[in-house]
Amino acid sequence: MKVLMINGSRREKGCTYTALSIVADSLKEEGIDSEIVFVGKDATNGNIDACVANLKASVASADGFIFGSPVYYASPTGEIEIILDRLFSAAGAGMRHKPAAVVASARRAGTTSTLDALAKYPAINEMPIVSSSYWPMVHGNTPDDVLKDEEGVGIMKELGKNMAWILKCIDAGRMAGIAEPAKPQYSKTNFIR
Ligand SMILES: Cc1cc2nc3c(=O)[nH]c(=O)nc-3n(C[C@H](O)[C@H](O)[C@H](O)COP(=O)(O)O)c2cc1C
């Protein structure tokens, strides 16, 4: 089993990457593979179509997802938002019913509003949202700061364990013959009379 993580920072190996790496190590301890994809440059330098196409190709083989972003002005980065806007349009069907988690990194404030915005994507796509022992955030301006955030490190480790547990439960359910719910049958309305 594999978890696809998207790092929406403009810094490839910064705080968000550090947080996601802690989750990756925790997943590995539970026998789950993962990959961290850096999208921070391709989202805005003219490569977005190729970036979304590459992610779309990775979606099929992923069993779970983690969307990570630094806090910019109390929100996720524009980079992760444009990537997720495009990816959920292009590959939402391939992510449906697969679990997801969100992660935020900040110097000080804006983490919960950032996590709320990130969680909106899986929440509209029938994806179980995996939580941790606290809202999944780390604090710092540098990777070293993040590693000193003892509670943040612990939260990331728990997130990895919880994601591994949910993935194994879903797999066990599938082996036991529990089918996914069918696609929704209701009509979409664009207005209310
Ligand atoms: C444009 C910009 C806006 C930021 N806004 C905030 C903010 O609103 N609140 C905060 O605590 N930190 C803010 N920061 C700091 C980053 O969120 C913080 O350093 C984060 O851990 C960086 O993660 P990264 O290394 O993965 O990019 C901002 C940084 C930048 C570059």
The ligand as an SDF file (V2000), in Angstrom:
LIG
                    3D

 31 33  0  0  0  0  0  0  0  0999 V2000
    4.4060   34.6130    1.9490 C   0  0  0  0  0  0  0  0  0  0  0  0
    4.4590   34.0160    3.3370 C   0  0  0  0  0  0  0  0  0  0  0  0
    3.4020   34.1940    4.2010 C   0  0  0  0  0  0  0  0  0  0  0  0
    3.4350   33.6430    5.4900 C   0  0  0  0  0  0  0  0  0  0  0  0
    2.3510   33.7970    6.3200 N   0  0  0  0  0  0  0  0  0  0  0  0
    2.3770   33.2480    7.5610 C   0  0  0  0  0  0  0  0  0  0  0  0
    1.2390   33.3620    8.4280 C   0  0  0  0  0  0  0  0  0  0  0  0
    0.1830   33.9030    8.0920 O   0  0  0  0  0  0  0  0  0  0  0  0
    1.3390   32.7920    9.6700 N   0  0  0  0  0  0  0  0  0  0  0  0
    2.4870   32.1520   10.1000 C   0  0  0  0  0  0  0  0  0  0  0  0
    2.5180   31.6970   11.2220 O   0  0  0  0  0  0  0  0  0  0  0  0
    3.5480   31.9990    9.2770 N   0  0  0  0  0  0  0  0  0  0  0  0
    3.5190   32.5310    8.0340 C   0  0  0  0  0  0  0  0  0  0  0  0
    4.6020   32.3390    7.1770 N   0  0  0  0  0  0  0  0  0  0  0  0
    5.7150   31.4710    7.6270 C   0  0  0  0  0  0  0  0  0  0  0  0
    5.5710   30.0350    7.1180 C   0  0  0  0  0  0  0  0  0  0  0  0
    4.2550   29.5680    7.2290 O   0  0  0  0  0  0  0  0  0  0  0  0
    6.4570   29.0870    7.9170 C   0  0  0  0  0  0  0  0  0  0  0  0
    7.7770   29.5400    7.9230 O   0  0  0  0  0  0  0  0  0  0  0  0
    6.3650   27.6660    7.3890 C   0  0  0  0  0  0  0  0  0  0  0  0
    6.7700   26.7600    8.3670 O   0  0  0  0  0  0  0  0  0  0  0  0
    7.2200   27.4850    6.1450 C   0  0  0  0  0  0  0  0  0  0  0  0
    7.0610   26.1770    5.6370 O   0  0  0  0  0  0  0  0  0  0  0  0
    7.9450   25.6720    4.3740 P   0  0  0  0  0  0  0  0  0  0  0  0
    9.3620   25.6880    4.8420 O   0  0  0  0  0  0  0  0  0  0  0  0
    7.4580   24.3120    4.0610 O   0  0  0  0  0  0  0  0  0  0  0  0
    7.6920   26.6450    3.2760 O   0  0  0  0  0  0  0  0  0  0  0  0
    4.5790   32.8970    5.9090 C   0  0  0  0  0  0  0  0  0  0  0  0
    5.6480   32.7150    5.0110 C   0  0  0  0  0  0  0  0  0  0  0  0
    5.5980   33.2700    3.7410 C   0  0  0  0  0  0  0  0  0  0  0  0
    6.7580   33.0430    2.7970 C   0  0  0  0  0  0  0  0  0  0  0  0
  1  2  1  0
  2  3  1  0
  2 30  2  0
  3  4  2  0
  4  5  1  0
  4 28  1  0
  5  6  2  0
  6  7  1  0
  6 13  1  0
  7  8  2  0
  7  9  1  0
  9 10  1  0
 10 11  2  0
 10 12  1  0
 12 13  2  0
 13 14  1  0
 14 15  1  0
 14 28  1  0
 15 16  1  0
 16 17  1  0
 16 18  1  0
 18 19  1  0
 18 20  1  0
 20 21  1  0
 20 22  1  0
 22 23  1  0
 23 24  1  0
 24 25  2  0
 24 26  1  0
 24 27  1  0
 28 29  2  0
 29 30  1  0
 30 31  1  0
M  END
$$$$
